[in-house]
């Protein structure tokens, strides 16, 4: 109820009467009054005027389920939110919620992860109160071999969201690392539960290094944060909202064709490897070539020196620049 009232007040240019809130949400005047008072206790400044109603004056810098819900403009992405002060991993939270039957688009958000996961079992550093850690539950009507493309969909959406919200220009290191000034600021981990011929559910976890002021020594060569690079503090709720907005848009576009065809141009425009020489690290078969962008299945097209074109699948190999990370 609090998030719904907060959203309604935010969307209004002036006062919203208590009766309008009652009619809109089907609750009593007392319920509205209690919800408004709870919001005031949480630091929201809300003006109350008899015969006029309520008007939001200012909001605290909060990162909470109510604040996130009140800002979302999506139809399904993040409409169910589970917010944790601390969790092992938001991917684990969403997998558990998926087993309980929670719907497509359910979102888990955490202030801190004690067991954040990266690719191939690597840890993801997850300090409290500064970054974004979240995972979304998807129940796509796709074949299991199509699920890997969803990682690229999220990468494209997150890149667009960061650019819009933080006034920067990010790039994507295929398949799903997002870079700012050629250092990693976003990691994405996709997990799937499936049968041989259908998907039960997919979980996409995303960590965004947002307001972290220092990076651990062991990763600072290749990793950074938005704050380190810009010197500015980012409103995490605003950025999370933009990620959900762009992800829903890109997912809906993807779902119509069930491939990356309609997203290829946008994705390749952001690809840091595009037209660059890369080294493909395939076990027992390492080689170099020029990256030509992704195809409609999300594979990276690499042309070897002899002109042979290879389609590189993200789940099988890694791709690096010949001089290091990019």
PEGI-V184819 format. One record per residue. N is the residue number from 0. PSI is psi as a letter, one per 30 degrees, with the letter a starting at -180 (999 if undefined). OMEGA is omega in whole degrees, 0 to 359 (* if undefined). D_FIRST is the distance of its C-alpha to the first C-alpha in whole Angstrom. Layout:
BEGIN
n=[N:N]
psi=[PSI:PSI]
omega=[OMEGA:OMEGA]
d_first=[D_FIRST:D_FIRST]
END
This chain:
BEGIN
n=[0:1:2:3:4:5:6:7:8:9:10:11:12:13:14:15:16:17:18:19:20:21:22:23:24:25:26:27:28:29:30:31:32:33:34:35:36:37:38:39:40:41:42:43:44:45:46:47:48:49:50:51:52:53:54:55:56:57:58:59:60:61:62:63:64:65:66:67:68:69:70:71:72:73:74:75:76:77:78:79:80:81:82:83:84:85:86:87:88:89:90:91:92:93:94:95:96:97:98:99:100:101:102:103:104:105:106:107:108:109:110:111:112:113:114:115:116:117:118:119:120:121:122:123:124:125:126:127:128:129:130:131:132:133:134:135:136:137:138:139:140:141:142:143:144:145:146:147:148:149:150:151:152:153:154:155:156:157:158:159:160:161:162:163:164:165:166:167:168:169:170:171:172:173:174:175:176:177:178:179:180:181:182:183:184:185:186:187:188:189:190:191:192:193:194:195:196:197:198:199:200:201:202:203:204:205:206:207:208:209:210:211:212:213:214:215:216:217:218:219:220:221:222:223:224:225:226:227:228:229:230:231:232:233:234:235:236:237:238:239:240:241:242:243:244:245:246:247:248:249:250:251:252:253:254:255:256:257:258:259:260:261:262:263:264:265:266:267:268:269:270:271:272:273:274:275:276:277:278:279:280:281:282:283:284:285:286:287:288:289:290:291:292:293:294:295:296:297:298:299:300:301:302:303:304:305:306:307:308:309:310:311:312:313:314:315:316:317:318:319:320:321:322:323:324:325]
psi=[e:e:e:e:e:e:e:e:e:e:f:k:f:b:k:k:l:e:e:e:e:e:e:e:g:h:l:l:e:e:e:e:e:e:e:e:e:e:e:e:f:g:g:k:j:k:k:k:k:k:f:e:b:k:k:k:e:l:k:l:i:l:j:l:e:e:e:e:e:f:f:k:g:l:e:f:j:g:f:k:k:j:k:k:e:k:l:e:k:f:e:e:e:e:e:e:e:e:f:g:g:l:l:k:f:k:k:k:k:k:e:k:k:f:h:k:k:a:k:h:g:l:l:j:k:i:l:k:g:f:a:k:j:l:k:k:k:k:i:k:i:l:l:e:f:f:e:f:f:f:e:e:e:e:e:e:e:e:e:e:e:e:e:e:e:g:h:a:j:l:l:k:j:k:f:g:k:k:k:k:h:g:k:k:f:k:k:k:k:k:k:k:j:l:l:e:g:l:k:e:l:k:k:j:k:k:k:j:j:d:g:k:f:k:k:k:e:f:f:f:e:f:l:a:l:e:e:e:f:f:g:k:k:k:j:e:e:e:e:e:e:e:e:e:e:e:e:e:e:e:e:e:e:e:e:e:f:g:l:g:e:f:f:e:e:e:e:f:f:f:j:f:f:k:g:l:k:l:k:j:i:k:k:g:i:k:l:l:a:k:k:g:a:l:a:f:g:f:k:k:k:k:j:l:f:g:f:k:k:k:j:k:k:e:f:e:l:l:k:l:l:f:g:b:e:999]
omega=[181:183:180:179:179:179:180:180:180:184:182:178:182:181:174:185:177:180:178:178:177:182:182:187:176:180:181:176:180:180:178:181:180:180:179:179:178:177:177:179:180:174:177:177:183:180:179:181:179:179:176:177:187:177:179:182:180:181:174:174:185:176:188:179:181:181:180:181:184:182:183:177:182:175:183:184:178:180:168:184:173:185:180:172:179:177:176:181:178:175:178:178:183:177:178:178:178:179:178:175:180:190:171:179:179:186:172:181:180:172:184:173:178:180:180:186:172:180:175:174:179:177:176:182:190:179:186:167:185:187:177:174:182:178:180:179:177:175:187:174:183:170:181:182:177:188:183:180:181:177:179:177:178:179:179:181:182:178:178:182:180:179:183:187:188:178:177:176:180:175:180:170:185:4:192:174:178:186:170:185:174:173:186:174:183:171:182:179:180:178:184:170:188:168:182:186:177:181:171:174:177:175:175:177:181:174:181:175:192:185:178:185:178:177:176:185:186:181:188:178:185:185:179:176:178:181:179:185:184:185:183:174:181:173:185:180:179:180:178:179:180:177:179:179:182:179:178:179:182:178:180:176:180:186:182:182:182:172:184:186:184:181:186:184:179:182:183:178:182:187:182:181:188:179:178:175:181:174:179:184:178:183:178:183:178:179:178:178:180:181:181:182:182:173:186:176:180:178:177:179:182:180:178:181:181:178:178:180:179:173:187:182:189:184:187:188:172:178:177:171:184:179:178:189:179:*]
d_first=[0:4:6:5:6:9:10:11:12:14:15:17:20:20:18:15:16:14:15:14:10:11:13:11:8:10:9:12:13:12:9:8:11:10:7:10:12:11:11:14:15:14:17:15:17:16:18:18:21:22:22:21:17:15:16:16:19:19:17:18:20:17:17:14:12:9:12:13:10:10:14:15:17:18:18:18:19:16:13:13:13:15:16:19:21:24:25:28:27:24:27:27:24:23:26:25:22:24:26:23:23:20:20:22:20:18:18:19:19:21:22:26:28:31:32:31:33:36:38:41:39:39:37:34:34:30:30:27:25:27:27:24:25:23:23:22:23:25:27:29:32:35:38:38:40:38:35:37:36:32:33:35:32:30:32:33:29:29:32:31:28:29:32:30:27:30:33:35:37:37:39:39:41:41:40:36:37:36:38:38:42:43:41:38:35:33:33:32:32:32:32:33:33:36:38:42:41:37:34:31:29:29:27:28:27:28:28:29:31:29:30:32:35:38:39:40:44:45:42:43:45:43:40:38:34:33:34:37:38:37:36:33:30:27:23:22:19:20:23:21:19:23:24:21:22:26:26:24:27:29:28:28:32:33:32:34:37:36:38:38:41:38:37:40:41:38:38:42:42:40:42:44:47:47:51:52:54:52:53:52:52:52:54:57:57:56:57:56:56:54:50:50:46:44:45:43:42:41:44:46:49:52:56:58:61:64:61:60:56:54:50:48:45:43:43:46:47:46:47:48:50:54:54:51:47:47]
END
